[in-house]
Amino acid sequence: MKTIIFEVKRLKLRNLLIGAGVGFSIGYVLRTQLDCKVKLSPEQALKHAKIKFEEVAPIVGSWIYIKEERIEKNGLFYNTYRGGISRNVDGKTSQYEFFVDTDTGAIVAVDEVTVA
């Protein structure tokens, strides 16, 4: 009788350890997959854009919308954040509107804004 109880306890412990190992493995794989799909925050997107614009001229001001926008550029669709940069070029302030891809942080489009 003692051997049967010992065998049952050993099987329960073995099943518990196998279940915990499988659960941990699945959780780890899912976590790494989800980390690859994390979108940029609007603040991170603005930071990427400011770095690129500062390579050309100093920035005076900047802004970004928090809401995502879907745009079409050259037949491709992008989920983007819309933002703006004011920069000083040769003593003259120029304003630019840009769209930053939410997945990669790449600047998809830039347009100079003319102030009337």
TAJOQUI-V381351 format. One record per residue. RES is the residue in one letter. BURIAL is # if it has 9 or more other C-alpha atoms within 8 Angstrom, else .. D_FIRST is the distance of its C-alpha to the first C-alpha in whole Angstrom. Layout:
RES/BURIAL/D_FIRST ; RES/BURIAL/D_FIRST
This chain:
M/./0 ; K/./4 ; T/./5 ; I/./5 ; I/./7 ; F/./9 ; E/./10 ; V/./11 ; K/./13 ; R/./14 ; L/./16 ; K/./17 ; L/./19 ; R/./20 ; N/./21 ; L/./23 ; L/./25 ; I/./26 ; G/./27 ; A/./29 ; G/./31 ; V/./32 ; G/./33 ; F/./35 ; S/./37 ; I/./38 ; G/./39 ; Y/./41 ; V/./43 ; L/./44 ; R/./45 ; T/./47 ; Q/./49 ; L/./50 ; D/./51 ; C/./54 ; K/./55 ; V/./56 ; K/./59 ; L/#/62 ; S/./63 ; P/#/66 ; E/./67 ; Q/#/66 ; A/#/68 ; L/#/71 ; K/./70 ; H/#/70 ; A/#/73 ; K/#/75 ; I/./74 ; K/./76 ; F/#/79 ; E/#/79 ; E/./80 ; V/./83 ; A/#/85 ; P/#/84 ; I/#/82 ; V/./83 ; G/./81 ; S/#/78 ; W/./76 ; I/#/73 ; Y/#/72 ; I/./68 ; K/./68 ; E/#/67 ; E/./70 ; R/./70 ; I/./73 ; E/./74 ; K/#/76 ; N/./77 ; G/./75 ; L/./71 ; F/./70 ; Y/#/68 ; N/#/67 ; T/#/69 ; Y/#/70 ; R/#/74 ; G/#/75 ; G/#/79 ; I/#/80 ; S/#/84 ; R/#/85 ; N/#/88 ; V/#/90 ; D/./93 ; G/./94 ; K/./93 ; T/./90 ; S/#/88 ; Q/#/85 ; Y/#/83 ; E/#/80 ; F/#/77 ; F/#/74 ; V/#/71 ; D/#/68 ; T/#/65 ; D/#/62 ; T/./64 ; G/#/67 ; A/./70 ; I/#/73 ; V/#/74 ; A/./77 ; V/#/80 ; D/./83 ; E/./86 ; V/./87 ; T/./90 ; V/./91 ; A/./94
